Amino acid sequence: MPDGLHGPNVITAGEAVLLLVAVAGGEAVHLARRHEPLEQGCDAVPDHYLTGGDSGREAVQRRYDLEALREPNWERTTMCGREWDGRR
């Protein structure tokens, strides 16, 4: 990750790296695991949050490592089985 840029919002619990994800329109935060190597994972942040011209998206583009956010490393459901961010 380039110096000074943020990556995905993750926490480490023991040896597990978990992504903090929003469900229920952002009213709740859940955890998603890294996907197994043979499965197709999803990115930490859907592309529609990273592209466009409004000031919030421009701030994300300046402050975050977009390549790290787009890596397909994460399960499509949370640890408790909920779909997150409209993913199917």
TORKOL-4160 file (C-alpha; in steps of 0.2 Angstrom, whole numbers, padded with zeros to 4 digits, m for minus):
88
<pt num="1" X="0000" Y="0000" Z="0000"/>
<pt num="2" X="0007" Y="0017" Z="m0004"/>
<pt num="3" X="0013" Y="0027" Z="0011"/>
<pt num="4" X="0000" Y="0038" Z="0019"/>
<pt num="5" X="m0015" Y="0029" Z="0010"/>
<pt num="6" X="m0028" Y="0019" Z="0019"/>
<pt num="7" X="m0033" Y="0001" Z="0015"/>
<pt num="8" X="m0048" Y="m0009" Z="0019"/>
<pt num="9" X="m0055" Y="m0007" Z="0037"/>
<pt num="10" X="m0049" Y="m0023" Z="0044"/>
<pt num="11" X="m0046" Y="m0030" Z="0062"/>
<pt num="12" X="m0036" Y="m0045" Z="0067"/>
<pt num="13" X="m0043" Y="m0058" Z="0079"/>
<pt num="14" X="m0030" Y="m0071" Z="0083"/>
<pt num="15" X="m0023" Y="m0076" Z="0066"/>
<pt num="16" X="m0039" Y="m0071" Z="0057"/>
<pt num="17" X="m0040" Y="m0055" Z="0047"/>
<pt num="18" X="m0058" Y="m0049" Z="0046"/>
<pt num="19" X="m0066" Y="m0035" Z="0036"/>
<pt num="20" X="m0078" Y="m0023" Z="0044"/>
<pt num="21" X="m0094" Y="m0022" Z="0033"/>
<pt num="22" X="m0110" Y="m0012" Z="0034"/>
<pt num="23" X="m0127" Y="m0020" Z="0033"/>
<pt num="24" X="m0144" Y="m0014" Z="0035"/>
<pt num="25" X="m0140" Y="0002" Z="0025"/>
<pt num="26" X="m0125" Y="0006" Z="0037"/>
<pt num="27" X="m0135" Y="0005" Z="0053"/>
<pt num="28" X="m0125" Y="m0011" Z="0058"/>
<pt num="29" X="m0107" Y="m0016" Z="0057"/>
<pt num="30" X="m0103" Y="m0035" Z="0054"/>
<pt num="31" X="m0087" Y="m0045" Z="0050"/>
<pt num="32" X="m0083" Y="m0054" Z="0034"/>
<pt num="33" X="m0069" Y="m0067" Z="0033"/>
<pt num="34" X="m0056" Y="m0068" Z="0019"/>
<pt num="35" X="m0062" Y="m0080" Z="0006"/>
<pt num="36" X="m0055" Y="m0097" Z="0003"/>
<pt num="37" X="m0041" Y="m0097" Z="m0011"/>
<pt num="38" X="m0052" Y="m0107" Z="m0023"/>
<pt num="39" X="m0067" Y="m0097" Z="m0021"/>
<pt num="40" X="m0070" Y="m0080" Z="m0030"/>
<pt num="41" X="m0071" Y="m0067" Z="m0017"/>
<pt num="42" X="m0077" Y="m0049" Z="m0018"/>
<pt num="43" X="m0069" Y="m0032" Z="m0016"/>
<pt num="44" X="m0070" Y="m0022" Z="0001"/>
<pt num="45" X="m0079" Y="m0007" Z="m0007"/>
<pt num="46" X="m0090" Y="m0008" Z="m0022"/>
<pt num="47" X="m0084" Y="0002" Z="m0037"/>
<pt num="48" X="m0099" Y="0014" Z="m0037"/>
<pt num="49" X="m0092" Y="0021" Z="m0021"/>
<pt num="50" X="m0075" Y="0024" Z="m0029"/>
<pt num="51" X="m0079" Y="0032" Z="m0045"/>
<pt num="52" X="m0089" Y="0048" Z="m0049"/>
<pt num="53" X="m0087" Y="0066" Z="m0047"/>
<pt num="54" X="m0094" Y="0071" Z="m0030"/>
<pt num="55" X="m0083" Y="0077" Z="m0016"/>
<pt num="56" X="m0085" Y="0062" Z="m0005"/>
<pt num="57" X="m0079" Y="0050" Z="m0019"/>
<pt num="58" X="m0065" Y="0062" Z="m0023"/>
<pt num="59" X="m0059" Y="0062" Z="m0005"/>
<pt num="60" X="m0059" Y="0043" Z="m0005"/>
<pt num="61" X="m0049" Y="0043" Z="m0021"/>
<pt num="62" X="m0036" Y="0054" Z="m0013"/>
<pt num="63" X="m0035" Y="0045" Z="0004"/>
<pt num="64" X="m0037" Y="0027" Z="0000"/>
<pt num="65" X="m0027" Y="0014" Z="m0009"/>
<pt num="66" X="m0040" Y="0010" Z="m0022"/>
<pt num="67" X="m0030" Y="m0006" Z="m0028"/>
<pt num="68" X="m0031" Y="m0013" Z="m0010"/>
<pt num="69" X="m0049" Y="m0009" Z="m0009"/>
<pt num="70" X="m0053" Y="m0018" Z="m0026"/>
<pt num="71" X="m0044" Y="m0034" Z="m0022"/>
<pt num="72" X="m0057" Y="m0048" Z="m0022"/>
<pt num="73" X="m0051" Y="m0055" Z="m0005"/>
<pt num="74" X="m0068" Y="m0056" Z="0005"/>
<pt num="75" X="m0083" Y="m0067" Z="0008"/>
<pt num="76" X="m0099" Y="m0061" Z="0000"/>
<pt num="77" X="m0108" Y="m0064" Z="0017"/>
<pt num="78" X="m0104" Y="m0059" Z="0034"/>
<pt num="79" X="m0099" Y="m0072" Z="0048"/>
<pt num="80" X="m0117" Y="m0073" Z="0053"/>
<pt num="81" X="m0123" Y="m0076" Z="0035"/>
<pt num="82" X="m0130" Y="m0059" Z="0030"/>
<pt num="83" X="m0127" Y="m0052" Z="0013"/>
<pt num="84" X="m0118" Y="m0035" Z="0014"/>
<pt num="85" X="m0119" Y="m0020" Z="0004"/>
<pt num="86" X="m0131" Y="m0027" Z="m0008"/>
<pt num="87" X="m0120" Y="m0041" Z="m0014"/>
<pt num="88" X="m0127" Y="m0058" Z="m0021"/>
